[in-house]
Amino acid sequence: MRNAAAGKARSNVQAKREVATRWPLLFGKCPMSSGSSHFQLLLTDPASAARRGRLRTRHGMVETPIFMPVGTQGTVKAITPAHLHEIGAQIILGNTYHLNLRPGSELVRELGGLHRFMGWDGPILTDSGGFQVFSLAKLREIRDDGVAFQSHLDGAKLFLGPQEVMTIQRNLGSDIAMVIDECPPWPCEKDACAAAVARSYRWAGQCKQIALDSGFLAEGHHVFAIVQGSTFDDLRREAAESLAALDFPGYAVGGVSVGEPEPEMLKQVGATTPFLPTHKPRYTMGLGTPPQLLKMIALGVDMFDCVMPTRVARNGLVFTPDGPMNIRNERFRADPRPLVEGLDNYTSRFSRAYLRHLQMAGEMLAGTLLTIHNLHFYLDLMAQARAHLEAGDFTPWSRSWIERYEAGAAVR
């Protein structure tokens, strides 16, 4: 009975989703004036800060809220661009730090840019590499003009500053390029955090000027600023307001999910979004779980990325509406059901028993099939969120969805 009810609910949401996408005026949702040529704020939720938007890029439109699968090194691990298209991925993420170390951004440029290099024809957002410098690199030295560091691969001495990260992302052909910033650790002293915020502001301004002078912005690429401030509300407000005055095409909430507990993480996001421009896209970097995504949508965030769904898939953990499920468990040895009833993708043709067998046998196909499922689960959750925003019931639906997920997770 529960599966039948869930299938009916999914069918109703799918019908609303299709009608609202094709004929938004039937819902009384005439697009609001966005104040920018590349982002339309279509509607806001009356009971929260959740938003329904549409972002235009050089490689197509992105419907928000959206999750971006992470393709750090020019590939979303274990799956192909064809798989990404089949599960409805609209935009993916690459990484400046890793791609510049290997194979090198100049080689990628010579071979036609990252889209052609990896065979993906949709939008690509590239992280500037700043977080990787601070988390992976050895013997880094923070300077006013950038960061000197040693490669985590071979110890080579390297440097990243505003000029370098913008040149690399131009070579890659990024649709959305991120500025370089300094990500403070958690916990950190306020004075050190304030210095990082000030330095990140200067670098952001330099990145935008470089993008203007080089024609990067005029060609239709976007550059997003990153708001830091750790757990200090006043620093986050200061960073958000000062960066908003620079009029970037979009903004990210950075420095979250770096070790702090979830309530503190959500507090940081909530302390930032009210001070970002209303008619620009908002992106929270590097997180999170399905309930966290819905909670942050309610705080006014439009875009997300995270390695979690792909990383845990390779270890046999899959996401379901009733919480995460370890497919390695003995109870799935003879289970004939798909992972999630009604979530139709290539993986859904296989039983839990078969998927468990692949995982237990160490077969590479297990990682591919479970990754397809997990990413589709995340992307479908965002599609449901968009549909419920259009239907006007996002807040009660989101609350109910989170309650079911967390209740199921508690008993597994």
C-alpha positions as CSV (number, residue, x, y, z in Angstrom):
1,M,0.0,0.0,0.0
2,R,2.8,2.4,0.9
3,N,4.5,1.8,-2.5
4,A,1.2,2.3,-4.3
5,A,0.6,5.6,-2.5
6,A,4.2,6.7,-3.1
7,G,3.8,5.9,-6.8
8,K,0.6,7.9,-7.0
9,A,2.1,10.8,-5.2
10,R,5.1,10.7,-7.6
11,S,2.8,10.6,-10.6
12,N,0.9,13.6,-9.3
13,V,4.1,15.6,-8.8
14,Q,5.4,14.5,-12.2
15,A,2.2,15.7,-13.8
16,K,2.4,19.1,-12.0
17,R,6.1,19.3,-13.0
18,E,5.4,18.8,-16.7
19,V,2.5,21.2,-16.9
20,A,4.1,23.9,-14.8
21,T,7.3,23.7,-16.9
22,R,5.4,24.0,-20.2
23,W,2.7,26.4,-19.2
24,P,3.8,28.3,-16.0
25,L,1.1,31.0,-16.5
26,L,-1.6,28.3,-15.7
27,F,-0.2,28.4,-12.2
28,G,-0.3,32.2,-12.0
29,K,3.5,32.1,-11.9
30,C,4.5,34.7,-14.4
31,P,8.3,35.1,-14.3
32,M,9.3,38.0,-12.1
33,S,11.6,40.7,-13.4
34,S,15.0,39.3,-12.4
35,G,17.1,42.5,-12.7
36,S,19.7,40.5,-14.6
37,S,19.8,39.1,-18.1
38,H,21.1,35.6,-17.1
39,F,18.9,34.7,-14.1
40,Q,15.2,34.7,-13.8
41,L,13.7,34.5,-10.3
42,L,10.4,32.8,-11.2
43,L,8.8,32.6,-7.8
44,T,9.5,32.5,-4.1
45,D,7.9,30.3,-1.5
46,P,5.4,32.3,0.7
47,A,6.3,30.2,3.8
48,S,10.1,30.2,3.5
49,A,13.0,31.8,1.5
50,A,12.9,29.0,-1.1
51,R,13.1,30.1,-4.7
52,R,12.4,28.8,-8.1
53,G,14.7,30.2,-10.8
54,R,16.2,29.8,-14.2
55,L,19.9,30.4,-15.0
56,R,21.1,31.0,-18.6
57,T,24.6,29.8,-19.5
58,R,26.6,29.5,-22.7
59,H,25.7,25.8,-22.8
60,G,22.1,25.9,-21.9
61,M,19.5,26.8,-19.2
62,V,19.7,25.5,-15.7
63,E,16.4,25.1,-13.7
64,T,16.9,25.8,-10.0
65,P,17.0,24.6,-7.3
66,I,19.6,22.2,-8.8
67,F,22.2,19.7,-7.7
68,M,25.5,19.5,-9.7
69,P,27.3,16.2,-9.9
70,V,31.0,16.6,-9.2
71,G,33.4,15.8,-12.0
72,T,36.6,16.9,-10.3
73,Q,39.1,15.6,-12.8
74,G,37.0,15.9,-16.0
75,T,34.8,12.9,-15.1
76,V,32.0,12.1,-12.7
77,K,33.5,9.0,-11.2
78,A,32.2,5.6,-12.5
79,I,29.7,7.0,-15.0
80,T,29.7,8.5,-18.5
81,P,28.2,11.7,-19.9
82,A,25.4,9.6,-21.5
83,H,24.4,8.4,-18.0
84,L,24.4,12.0,-16.8
85,H,22.0,13.0,-19.5
86,E,19.8,10.0,-18.9
87,I,19.3,10.9,-15.2
88,G,18.6,14.6,-15.9
89,A,21.8,16.2,-14.9
90,Q,21.7,19.8,-16.1
91,I,25.1,21.1,-15.0
92,I,28.2,19.5,-13.6
93,L,31.3,20.7,-11.7
94,G,35.0,20.5,-12.5
95,N,38.0,21.6,-10.4
96,T,40.6,24.1,-11.4
97,Y,43.3,22.8,-9.0
98,H,43.1,19.2,-10.2
99,L,42.7,19.9,-13.9
100,N,45.6,22.3,-13.9
101,L,47.9,19.8,-12.3
102,R,46.9,17.1,-14.8
103,P,46.4,17.1,-17.7
104,G,47.0,20.9,-17.6
105,S,44.6,23.7,-18.6
106,E,46.6,24.6,-21.7
107,L,46.3,21.1,-23.1
108,V,42.6,21.1,-22.4
109,R,42.4,24.5,-24.3
110,E,44.4,23.1,-27.2
111,L,42.0,20.2,-27.5
112,G,38.9,22.4,-27.6
113,G,38.1,23.1,-24.0
114,L,36.8,21.0,-21.1
115,H,33.3,20.3,-22.7
116,R,34.9,18.7,-25.8
117,F,37.7,17.1,-23.8
118,M,35.3,15.2,-21.6
119,G,32.4,14.8,-24.0
120,W,29.9,16.8,-22.0
121,D,27.8,19.4,-23.9
122,G,25.9,20.9,-20.9
123,P,27.0,23.7,-18.6
124,I,30.1,23.3,-16.4
125,L,30.9,25.2,-13.2
126,T,34.6,25.1,-12.1
127,D,35.7,25.6,-8.5
128,S,38.7,27.9,-8.4
129,G,40.9,25.4,-6.5
130,G,41.2,27.6,-3.4
131,F,39.7,25.0,-1.1
132,Q,42.0,22.2,-2.5
133,V,45.0,24.4,-1.9
134,F,44.1,24.9,1.7
135,S,43.0,21.2,2.3
136,L,45.5,19.2,0.1
137,A,48.6,21.2,-0.7
138,K,51.7,21.0,1.4
139,L,53.7,23.9,2.8
140,R,51.3,26.6,1.6
141,E,52.1,30.2,2.0
142,I,49.3,32.7,1.9
143,R,50.3,36.0,0.4
144,D,48.5,39.2,-0.5
145,D,48.7,38.2,-4.2
146,G,47.7,34.6,-3.8
147,V,48.9,31.3,-2.4
148,A,52.2,29.6,-3.0
149,F,52.1,25.9,-2.3
150,Q,53.5,22.5,-3.2
151,S,51.5,20.0,-5.3
152,H,50.0,17.1,-3.4
153,L,51.0,14.9,-6.3
154,D,54.8,15.5,-6.7
155,G,55.7,18.3,-4.4
156,A,56.2,20.8,-7.3
157,K,56.2,24.4,-6.3
158,L,53.1,26.2,-7.6
159,F,51.2,29.4,-7.2
160,L,47.5,30.4,-7.6
161,G,46.3,34.0,-7.5
162,P,43.5,35.8,-9.2
163,Q,45.3,36.0,-12.5
164,E,46.2,32.3,-12.5
165,V,42.7,31.0,-11.6
166,M,41.0,33.1,-14.1
167,T,43.4,32.1,-16.9
168,I,43.0,28.4,-16.0
169,Q,39.2,28.7,-16.0
170,R,39.3,30.6,-19.3
171,N,41.4,27.8,-20.8
172,L,38.9,25.2,-19.6
173,G,36.0,27.2,-21.1
174,S,34.0,27.2,-17.8
175,D,30.4,28.4,-18.1
176,I,30.7,29.5,-14.4
177,A,34.1,30.3,-12.9
178,M,34.6,30.7,-9.2
179,V,36.9,33.4,-7.7
180,I,39.8,32.4,-5.6
181,D,39.2,32.8,-1.9
182,E,40.7,31.9,1.5
183,C,38.6,29.3,3.3
184,P,39.2,29.6,7.1
185,P,39.3,26.3,9.1
186,W,36.8,25.4,11.7
187,P,37.2,26.5,14.5
188,C,39.2,29.7,13.9
189,E,39.9,32.9,15.7
190,K,37.8,35.9,14.7
191,D,40.8,38.1,13.8
192,A,42.2,35.4,11.5
193,C,38.8,35.0,9.9
194,A,38.4,38.7,9.4
195,A,41.8,38.8,7.6
196,A,40.7,35.9,5.4
197,V,37.4,37.7,4.5
198,A,39.3,40.9,3.6
199,R,41.8,39.0,1.5
200,S,39.0,37.1,-0.3
201,Y,37.3,40.4,-1.0
202,R,40.4,41.8,-2.7
203,W,40.9,38.7,-4.7
204,A,37.3,38.6,-5.8
205,G,37.5,42.2,-7.1
206,Q,40.7,41.3,-9.0
207,C,39.1,38.2,-10.5
208,K,36.1,40.2,-11.7
209,Q,38.3,42.9,-13.2
210,I,40.4,40.3,-15.0
211,A,37.2,38.7,-16.4
212,L,36.1,42.1,-17.6
213,D,39.4,43.0,-19.2
214,S,39.8,39.7,-20.9
215,G,36.3,39.6,-22.4
216,F,35.4,36.5,-20.4
217,L,32.2,38.1,-19.0
218,A,31.3,39.7,-22.3
219,E,31.5,36.3,-24.0
220,G,28.7,35.1,-21.7
221,H,30.7,33.3,-19.1
222,H,29.8,33.9,-15.5
223,V,32.0,34.6,-12.4
224,F,30.6,33.8,-8.9
225,A,32.0,35.4,-5.8
226,I,32.4,33.4,-2.6
227,V,31.2,34.6,0.9
228,Q,33.4,33.5,3.8
229,G,33.1,34.4,7.5
230,S,33.2,31.0,9.3
231,T,30.8,31.1,12.3
232,F,30.8,34.9,12.7
233,D,27.5,36.3,11.6
234,D,28.8,39.9,11.4
235,L,31.7,38.9,9.2
236,R,29.4,36.9,6.9
237,R,27.1,39.9,6.6
238,E,30.0,42.2,5.9
239,A,31.4,39.8,3.3
240,A,28.0,39.3,1.6
241,E,27.2,43.0,1.4
242,S,30.7,44.1,0.2
243,L,30.7,41.4,-2.5
244,A,27.1,42.3,-3.5
245,A,28.3,45.8,-4.2
246,L,30.7,44.4,-6.8
247,D,27.8,43.1,-8.8
248,F,28.9,39.6,-9.6
249,P,26.7,37.4,-11.9
250,G,26.3,35.0,-8.9
251,Y,27.3,34.3,-5.3
252,A,28.4,31.3,-3.3
253,V,28.3,30.5,0.4
254,G,31.7,29.1,1.2
255,G,33.4,27.8,4.3
256,V,30.6,25.6,5.4
257,S,30.7,21.8,6.0
258,V,34.3,22.0,7.1
259,G,33.9,20.1,10.3
260,E,31.2,22.1,12.2
261,P,28.0,20.4,13.4
262,E,24.9,20.6,11.2
263,P,23.1,23.3,13.2
264,E,26.1,25.6,13.0
265,M,26.4,24.9,9.3
266,L,22.7,25.8,8.6
267,K,23.1,28.9,10.9
268,Q,26.0,30.1,8.7
269,V,24.0,29.7,5.5
270,G,21.0,31.5,7.1
271,A,23.3,34.3,8.2
272,T,24.5,34.8,4.6
273,T,21.7,34.5,2.1
274,P,19.5,37.4,3.4
275,F,22.4,39.8,2.4
276,L,22.9,38.4,-1.1
277,P,21.3,40.0,-4.1
278,T,17.8,38.7,-4.6
279,H,18.0,38.4,-8.4
280,K,21.3,36.6,-8.6
281,P,21.8,32.8,-8.2
282,R,23.0,31.5,-4.9
283,Y,25.3,28.5,-4.5
284,T,26.3,26.6,-1.3
285,M,29.5,24.8,-1.9
286,G,30.4,21.2,-1.1
287,L,27.4,19.7,0.6
288,G,25.3,17.9,1.7
289,T,22.8,15.1,2.7
290,P,19.3,15.1,1.0
291,P,17.6,16.7,4.1
292,Q,20.3,19.3,4.3
293,L,19.7,20.3,0.7
294,L,16.0,20.8,1.4
295,K,16.7,22.8,4.5
296,M,19.1,25.0,2.6
297,I,16.6,25.5,-0.3
298,A,14.3,26.8,2.4
299,L,17.1,29.3,3.4
300,G,17.2,30.6,-0.2
301,V,19.9,28.6,-1.8
302,D,19.6,27.7,-5.5
303,M,22.6,25.5,-6.4
304,F,24.5,22.7,-4.7
305,D,27.4,20.2,-5.3
306,C,28.7,17.4,-3.2
307,V,30.9,14.3,-3.8
308,M,28.8,12.4,-1.2
309,P,26.4,10.6,-3.5
310,T,29.2,9.3,-5.8
311,R,31.7,8.5,-3.0
312,V,29.3,6.5,-0.8
313,A,27.9,4.7,-3.9
314,R,31.3,3.1,-4.5
315,N,31.2,1.7,-0.9
316,G,27.7,0.3,-1.3
317,L,25.6,3.0,0.4
318,V,22.5,4.1,-1.5
319,F,19.9,6.8,-0.8
320,T,16.2,6.0,-0.5
321,P,13.2,8.1,0.7
322,D,13.4,6.1,4.0
323,G,17.0,7.0,4.6
324,P,20.4,5.6,3.4
325,M,20.7,1.9,2.9
326,N,23.8,-0.3,2.9
327,I,23.3,-2.7,0.1
328,R,26.0,-5.0,1.5
329,N,23.6,-6.1,4.3
330,E,22.7,-9.7,4.4
331,R,19.0,-9.0,4.4
332,F,19.3,-7.9,0.7
333,R,20.9,-11.2,-0.4
334,A,17.6,-12.5,-2.0
335,D,15.7,-9.2,-2.3
336,P,14.0,-9.0,-5.8
337,R,13.0,-5.4,-5.5
338,P,14.7,-2.4,-7.2
339,L,16.4,0.1,-4.9
340,V,13.5,2.6,-5.0
341,E,10.1,1.8,-6.5
342,G,9.2,4.4,-9.1
343,L,12.7,5.9,-9.6
344,D,13.2,4.8,-13.1
345,N,16.8,4.7,-14.5
346,Y,19.2,2.1,-15.9
347,T,19.9,0.8,-12.4
348,S,16.2,0.2,-11.5
349,R,16.1,-2.8,-13.9
350,F,18.3,-4.7,-11.4
351,S,17.3,-6.3,-8.1
352,R,18.8,-5.4,-4.7
353,A,20.0,-9.0,-4.6
354,Y,22.0,-8.5,-7.9
355,L,23.4,-5.2,-6.8
356,R,24.5,-6.7,-3.5
357,H,26.2,-9.5,-5.3
358,L,28.1,-7.1,-7.5
359,Q,29.2,-5.1,-4.5
360,M,30.2,-8.2,-2.5
361,A,32.2,-9.6,-5.5
362,G,34.1,-6.3,-5.9
363,E,32.8,-5.8,-9.5
364,M,33.3,-2.4,-11.0
365,L,29.8,-2.4,-12.3
366,A,28.5,-2.0,-8.8
367,G,30.1,1.4,-8.5
368,T,28.6,2.5,-11.8
369,L,25.1,1.2,-11.1
370,L,24.9,2.6,-7.5
371,T,26.4,5.9,-8.7
372,I,23.7,6.2,-11.3
373,H,21.0,5.6,-8.7
374,N,22.4,8.0,-6.1
375,L,22.9,10.9,-8.5
376,H,19.4,10.3,-9.9
377,F,18.0,10.3,-6.4
378,Y,19.6,13.7,-5.7
379,L,18.5,15.1,-9.1
380,D,15.0,13.8,-8.7
381,L,14.8,15.3,-5.3
382,M,15.6,18.7,-6.8
383,A,13.0,18.1,-9.5
384,Q,10.4,17.4,-6.8
385,A,11.4,20.5,-5.0
386,R,10.9,22.6,-8.1
387,A,7.5,21.0,-8.7
388,H,6.3,21.7,-5.2
389,L,7.5,25.3,-5.4
390,E,5.4,25.7,-8.5
391,A,2.5,24.0,-6.8
392,G,2.8,26.3,-3.8
393,D,3.2,23.5,-1.2
394,F,7.0,23.3,-0.9
395,T,7.2,23.9,2.9
396,P,4.8,21.2,4.1
397,W,6.1,18.7,1.4
398,S,9.7,19.4,2.5
399,R,8.9,19.0,6.1
400,S,7.1,15.7,5.5
401,W,9.9,14.4,3.2
402,I,12.6,15.1,5.8
403,E,10.6,13.5,8.6
404,R,10.1,10.3,6.6
405,Y,13.8,10.2,5.6
406,E,15.1,10.8,9.1
407,A,12.7,8.4,10.7
408,G,13.8,5.7,8.3
409,A,17.4,6.4,8.9
410,A,17.0,6.2,12.7
411,V,15.8,2.6,12.5
412,R,18.3,1.2,9.9
